[in-house]
Amino acid sequence: MTLPEKPIMVPVDFSELSVAAIQHAMIFAKTTGHGIVLVHIVSKDHELPAAEAKLKEYCIQMEEKFQTKFLYAIKRSDLFKGIKTLSIEMNAMIIIMGLHSAKRAIKVIVGSNVPFLLIQMPPINDRIIDLVVPVDTDDKNRIQLNWVAFLSHFFKCNINLIKPFFKSKHRDEKMRKNIFFYKNVLENKGIVYGIRTSKRDQKFNDSIYDFAQEIQADLIFIMSYQFKEFILKANKFGMKIPVLCINPATNLRLLPGKF
């Protein structure tokens, strides 16, 4: 089986969330032109034959359901290590998967060089229209701009930056410098954006949730070290907006496309 260049990787467990993840993957595939590979991980060698037959049949069913061509791959490994290893072997562009458990998801996300898109329901639109990008004083967040540029280039989506309100003059000045950096990069790439400041007495995460739901965002973009706190509380808010999550090391990878 010849894999496509920088495929969109979708781990499947044959649940409804797997189907929803495939629908999200189709949006990326349609817009970027990259192929989709459905993957399944098993823990023991003797499970491989039956699992591969099941995955092959599932792949055929999804092709009939969505009238789209899919490839598939199976691997024997620990679940968390297996997804990371396969993503490296495939040179995957992005991993799109259903979020069953935030605590389990963080084990897969941490240390991954490939960005993850975590979803909890089918897409509400047939493309990404509004992207929420939380920014703060941490310089590591600047690598988000690579993917912001990538998404803007392909989806022509609205880029909505949101920053915290700081009472401290020192932190506020640091925030101003980061925003100045973001503005320069985005404007040099011809990307249209907006900036929202969180309310004075509201926690930043709460402001992100409110803002994302207010504009009915299609995607929220956060860094991996923010994921656990963010998603656990987001679930309490009942928010199902997909979360794109990257690690700081992702800046070492060349993204597809030229800007």
N, C-alpha and C positions, 0 to 999 in steps of 0.2 A: 504494500500500500504506500503510495507516494503522498506525503502530506503537503498541503498548500504552504506557501511562504507566510510566516508569521500568522498562524491560524488563530481563530477565536476558539478557546478551549472551554467546553461546558461539561463539568463533572455531573454525572447523572446517578440517581438512586432509584429511578423509575417512579418517583412520586409526582404529584401535581406541581410541586415547586420546580422539578426538573423541566417540565413542559413550559412553565413560565420563563425559566432561564433560557430555554431555547428560543422563545419568542423575543426576548431581549437581545439574544445573540444575532437573530435574524436582522434586527434593526442595524446593528453594527456591520454585519456582513453586506447588507444591501447598500449601505452608505460608503463603506471603505473598500469593498471589493474583496475582502479577505474571507477565506473558507472557514467552515465550522467543523470542529472535531468533537464528537461526544465521547467522553472517557468514563471508565468505571474501574474502581479499585477493589481488589479482593485480598483477603489476608492470608490465604493458603493456596498452595500449588494445585491441590486436587479440585479446587473450586473453579479453576480457570476454564476448562472446557464448557461446563454448563453456563457459566457467566458470560463467556464470549458468544455462545449461541443466543442467549437471552438479549445481549446488547445488540447483536446483529439484527435480530427480529425487531427490537425496539427502534433501531435506526430506520428500518424499512417502514415501520408504522409512522414514524415522524415525517419521513419523506412523503408518504401518501397524505398525511394530515396537512402538511404545510406546502406541498409541491415545491420542495427545496432539497437539493442534494446535500447529504451529510456524510462525513467519514466517521470512523469510530476507532477507539484504541482501548485496550485493557491492560492492566498491570497488577502484578502481585506485590503488595507492599503494605506497610502501615498507611492508613488513610491519609494522614496529614503529610507524611513524607512523600507518599506516592503522587499526590497532586503537584507538589513542588517539583519533584523529579521529572515528571512527565512534561510539565510546562517548560522546563529547561531543555529537555530532549527535543521537544517540538519547536523550540524557539517561539513560544506563543506570544501573541501581541497582548492578549488580555484573557483573564479567566472570569467567566460569568457563572455564578452558581446561586442556588437557593440558600437562604439563611434560615436554618432550623434552630440553631443554638449559637448565641453570640460567644459563649465561652469556648465552644468547640471551634468556631470560625477563627478566633484569634490565634489558635494554634497553627492554622494553615497560613494565615496572612503574615504573621511575624517572620521575618527573614526571607520572604519571597521577593525575588527580583522582578516578578511579573505583577502588574496591577490586578486587583480583584474588583469585580462589580458584584455586590451582594444584593440580591433581590428577595422580596417577600410576596410578590404578586405579579401578574402579567403587566406589561407596559400599558399606560393609559393613553399614550399617543403613538403614532407610527414613526416618530423620530424624536430626538432630544431637542426640546424647544428652550427650556430654561434650566440653566446650570447654576447651582449655588456653591460659591467657593469661600469658605471661612478663611480669613487670614488673621495672623496675630504677629507678635514680635519675634517669633522663632524664625531664624534665617533658613532652617531646613524646609520650611513651607514654601520657599521660593521655587523649589523644583516642581511644584504643582503647575507652574506656568508652561512647562513642556506639554503636559497633557491638556491644559486649558487651550493652548494654541492648536493642538491636534484636534480636539473636539470642535472648536470653533471653525477650523478649516473645513472639516468634513460635514458638520451638521448645521453650520451657520446659526448656531444657537445663541441665545442671550446669555451673556456672562454677568452674573450677579455676585459681586464681592460683598462680604459682610465682615466688619471688623468690630472688635470690642471697644467699649468706652472705658478709658482709663482716667482715674482721678490723679494718679501720679504723673508729674511733669516728665520725669525721666522715662517712664514706660510710654507715655504719650508721644514723646519725641522719637523714641525707637519705632513706634508704630508709624509715625509720619514718614520716616526714612524708608520703611518697608513698602508703604503705599506708594511712595515716589518711585521706588524700584519697579513695582507692579505696573504702574501707569506707563513708565518708559517702555517696558517690554511689550505691553499690550498695544500701545499706540504705534510703536515701531513696526508691529506686525499687522497694523490696520484693523485691530480687533475692537469692536464697540463693546463697552462695558458700563456698568453702574456700580455705585458704592453705597452701602447702607451701614450706618453706625448703630450698634445695639443701644438699647435704652440704658440710661444712667444707672438705674437700680435693678436691672435684670441680669441674671447670669447669662454668660455668653452662649452656652449651649441652648438655653431656653430661647434666646433671641434667634438662633439658627433654626430651631424647630418652627417657631412662629413665622419667620420670614419664608421658609420653604413651603409651609402650608398655605400661607397667604397668597403666594404667587403660583401655587400648584406646580412646584418644581418637578422636573423629570429626574433630577439627579443631584445628589449632594456629594461634594468632593472633599475627603478628609485624609489626613496622614494616618499611618498604621498605629502610631503610638497614641492617637486620640480615639481610636476605634472603640475600644472596650467601654470606656466611660460614655462615649457618645451614643452607641447603639443600645446599650442597656437602658439608658434613660429614654431614648427615642421610642423604644418598645412600650415603655410605660405611658408615653404620650399617645400611643396607638398609631404612630407614624410609620407608613409603609413605603416611603420614598426610597428608591435604590441608592446605595452608597458606593461610590467609587473610592477605593482605598489603595494607597501606594506607600511603599517604604522609602525612607530617605535615600537608600542605595540605588533607587530606580534612576537617578540622574546619570548613572554610568551606562545605561542602555540607550541605544539609538532608537528613537521612535520611528514608526513608519511614516512616510510622507515627507515632503520638503516644504519649508515655510520661508 
